[in-house]
């Protein structure tokens, strides 16, 4: 399991493209019949990907967790961004269509992933955080998720936010998770941007059309940088960093947070005129 360490904002100001990518970007992790995870030292979030095609994949007990099984001291949120899939949790089967979400609480020993149709395989995106309390395993379909529409076509940020794991949704210990879909013709996400010093965040971009790119912006508000990203790439946003992005075409992304609270609205908005 790849490990990413934390970065001080003063150090970040000196980073060039290659170093920024190596310290924050999680790419090329969606691979056929593989389950790949990255351990970050930002609130000890684990970012994972499972792409079962012809084989069933099992969530392993990585040696660096020093645990008998993956969820011995952790919780996990999973969203399917591919074809119809199946997750088996300690013998209980859950079926996930595209954009459905499954939360699994700590204490569950066996988690396996499979696709219904190898020609249209599932792509499971996972975020896992340490947990000190047990919450029930819960499936929430995209149809039943809370939806909020923000922005406008005139500012190219007309988007629909889908909330899954949050205070008024699926209950968790400290994980917050959902996804945003940009409408046709809109390319800006999380604009105007914000920060939340009490939580780190990870963005995972998907449904990026072939041949197009995402420009993800980060850094302190008066010292910004960018990372150019592809479909199925994820990026870490430290608590001191803004997180916003623009694509060369419309796309979707999954957001997930861990930290002091579960309040989705706990953020400090930044005026567009203050960005440097």
C-alpha positions in Angstrom: 0.0 0.0 0.0 1.4 3.3 -1.1 2.0 5.9 1.7 1.7 9.7 1.3 3.0 11.9 4.1 1.8 15.3 5.2 3.1 18.6 3.7 3.6 22.0 5.4 2.1 24.9 3.5 5.3 26.9 3.6 7.2 24.0 2.0 4.4 23.6 -0.6 5.2 27.1 -2.0 8.5 25.9 -3.4 7.1 22.8 -5.1 7.4 22.3 -8.8 5.0 20.2 -11.0 6.6 16.8 -10.4 6.9 17.2 -6.6 3.3 18.4 -6.3 2.1 15.4 -8.3 4.1 12.9 -6.2 2.9 14.4 -2.8 -0.8 14.8 -3.6 -1.9 13.0 -6.7 -3.2 9.4 -6.6 -3.3 8.1 -10.2 -3.3 4.9 -12.3 -5.0 3.0 -9.5 -8.0 1.7 -11.4 -6.6 -1.6 -12.9 -8.5 -4.6 -14.1 -8.9 -7.3 -11.4 -6.9 -5.3 -8.9 -7.7 -3.7 -5.6 -5.3 -0.8 -4.9 -5.1 1.4 -1.8 -3.1 4.5 -0.7 -2.5 5.4 3.0 -2.3 9.1 3.7 -1.1 10.8 6.9 -3.9 13.3 6.5 -6.2 12.1 9.3 -5.0 8.6 8.3 -7.4 8.5 5.4 -7.1 5.5 3.0 -8.1 6.0 -0.6 -8.9 2.8 -2.5 -10.0 1.4 -5.8 -11.4 -2.0 -6.8 -12.1 -3.0 -10.4 -13.3 -6.6 -10.5 -13.6 -7.8 -14.0 -13.2 -11.6 -14.2 -12.2 -12.1 -10.6 -13.7 -11.5 -7.1 -11.5 -9.1 -5.1 -11.2 -9.0 -1.3 -10.3 -6.1 1.0 -7.0 -7.2 2.5 -5.5 -6.8 5.9 -2.5 -4.7 4.9 0.6 -5.3 7.1 1.1 -1.6 7.8 -2.4 -1.5 9.5 -1.2 -3.9 12.2 -4.7 -5.3 12.3 -6.3 -8.7 12.0 -8.6 -7.4 9.2 -9.0 -4.2 7.3 -12.0 -2.9 9.3 -10.9 -4.0 12.7 -10.5 -0.3 13.7 -11.8 1.4 10.6 -15.0 2.4 8.7 -15.3 2.7 4.9 -17.5 4.4 2.4 -17.8 2.9 -1.2 -19.3 4.4 -4.3 -19.6 2.5 -7.6 -18.8 4.6 -10.7 -18.9 1.7 -13.2 -21.2 -1.1 -14.2 -23.5 -3.0 -11.8 -21.5 -4.5 -8.9 -21.8 -6.7 -5.9 -20.3 -6.3 -2.4 -20.4 -9.1 0.1 -20.0 -8.0 3.7 -19.6 -11.0 6.1 -22.0 -13.0 4.0 -24.5 -10.3 3.3 -24.8 -9.3 -0.3 -25.3 -5.7 -1.5 -26.0 -4.8 -5.1 -24.7 -1.4 -6.3 -25.6 0.2 -9.6 -23.6 3.2 -10.8 -23.5 6.1 -8.3 -24.9 3.9 -5.4 -23.1 4.1 -2.0 -22.4 1.5 0.6 -21.1 2.4 4.1 -19.5 -0.4 6.1 -18.9 0.1 9.8 -15.9 -1.1 11.8 -15.8 -4.8 13.0 -16.8 -6.4 9.7 -14.2 -9.0 8.8 -14.8 -9.9 5.2 -15.5 -7.5 2.3 -15.4 -8.8 -1.3 -16.1 -7.1 -4.6 -17.5 -8.5 -7.9 -19.1 -7.3 -11.1 -22.3 -8.6 -12.5 -21.1 -8.4 -16.1 -17.4 -8.6 -17.0 -18.2 -6.7 -20.2 -19.4 -3.7 -18.1 -17.3 -4.1 -14.9 -17.9 -2.2 -11.7 -15.4 0.4 -10.5 -15.6 0.8 -6.7 -14.1 3.9 -5.2 -13.4 3.7 -1.4 -12.5 6.1 1.4 -11.6 4.6 4.8 -10.9 6.4 8.2 -10.2 5.2 11.7 -13.4 4.7 13.7 -14.0 4.6 17.5 -17.7 3.7 17.3 -19.7 1.1 15.4 -22.4 2.2 12.9 -24.5 -0.2 10.8 -23.7 -1.2 7.3 -26.0 0.9 5.1 -26.8 1.0 1.3 -28.0 4.2 -0.2 -28.9 4.4 -3.8 -28.3 7.5 -5.9 -32.1 7.8 -6.4 -32.6 8.2 -2.6 -29.6 10.5 -1.9 -30.2 14.1 -0.8 -29.6 16.3 -3.8 -28.8 20.1 -3.9 -28.4 22.1 -7.1 -26.0 25.1 -7.0 -24.4 27.5 -9.4 -25.6 28.7 -12.8 -24.9 28.1 -16.5 -23.9 31.7 -16.9 -20.9 31.1 -14.5 -20.2 27.6 -15.9 -20.7 26.0 -12.5 -24.2 24.6 -12.6 -24.0 21.4 -10.6 -26.0 18.9 -8.6 -24.5 17.8 -5.2 -25.5 14.3 -4.0 -25.0 13.7 -0.3 -24.6 10.2 1.1 -22.6 9.9 4.3 -23.3 13.0 6.4 -25.2 14.2 9.5 -28.7 13.8 7.9 -27.8 10.8 5.8 -25.8 7.6 6.4 -24.4 7.7 9.9 -20.7 7.3 10.4 -18.0 7.9 13.0 -16.1 10.6 11.2 -16.4 10.0 7.4 -18.4 12.4 5.2 -18.9 11.5 1.5 -20.9 12.3 -1.6 -20.5 13.3 -5.2 -21.1 16.2 -7.6 -22.3 16.1 -11.2 -21.7 19.0 -13.4 -24.4 19.8 -16.0 -23.6 20.0 -19.7 -21.7 23.1 -20.5 -20.5 23.7 -16.9 -16.9 23.0 -16.0 -16.1 24.7 -12.6 -16.6 22.8 -9.4 -16.6 24.2 -5.9 -16.5 27.8 -7.2 -16.2 30.0 -5.3 -13.7 27.8 -3.4 -13.4 27.3 0.3 -11.2 25.8 3.0 -12.0 23.9 6.2 -9.2 23.8 8.6 -10.9 21.2 10.7 -11.0 18.6 7.9 -8.9 17.2 5.1 -10.6 16.3 1.8 -10.0 14.0 -1.2 -11.5 14.6 -4.7 -11.9 11.7 -7.2 -12.7 12.7 -10.7 -14.7 10.4 -13.0 -16.8 10.5 -16.2 -14.1 12.8 -17.7 -14.6 12.4 -21.4 -11.8 10.8 -23.3 -9.2 13.3 -24.5 -10.2 15.9 -21.8 -8.4 17.0 -18.6 -9.2 18.4 -15.2 -7.3 21.4 -13.8 -7.4 20.9 -10.0 -6.4 24.0 -7.9 -4.9 23.9 -4.5 -2.7 25.8 -2.1 -3.3 28.7 0.2 -5.7 31.3 -1.2 -2.8 33.8 -2.0 -0.4 31.1 -3.3 -2.2 28.7 -5.5 -0.9 25.9 -7.7 -2.6 23.4 -10.0 -2.5 19.7 -10.9 -3.6 18.4 -14.3 -5.6 15.2 -13.8 -7.2 12.4 -15.9 -10.3 10.3 -15.5 -10.2 8.1 -12.4 -7.5 10.3 -10.7 -7.8 11.3 -7.1 -6.1 14.2 -5.3 -5.5 15.1 -1.6 -6.6 18.5 -0.3 -4.9 19.3 3.0 -6.8 21.4 5.6 -4.8 24.5 4.7 -5.6 24.2 1.0 -8.4 25.5 -1.2 -9.9 22.8 -3.5 -11.6 23.7 -6.7 -11.2 22.6 -10.3 -12.1 23.2 -13.9 -12.4 20.7 -16.8 -12.1 21.0 -20.5 -15.5 19.4 -20.6 -18.2 18.5 -18.0 -17.5 15.7 -15.6 -18.3 14.4 -12.1 -16.3 14.0 -8.9 -16.6 12.3 -5.5 -15.7 14.3 -2.4 -14.8 12.8 1.0 -13.8 14.3 4.2 -12.4 13.3 7.6 -11.6 15.4 10.7 -13.2 17.2 13.6 -16.9 17.0 12.6 -19.5 15.7 10.3 -21.1 19.1 9.4 -21.1 19.3 5.6 -21.6 23.1 5.8 -18.5 23.7 8.0 -16.4 25.6 5.6 -14.8 29.1 5.1 -15.8 30.5 1.8 -13.2 32.5 -0.2 -14.1 35.4 -2.4 -13.1 34.9 -6.0 -11.5 38.4 -6.0 -9.1 37.2 -3.2 -7.6 34.2 -5.1 -4.0 34.6 -6.2 
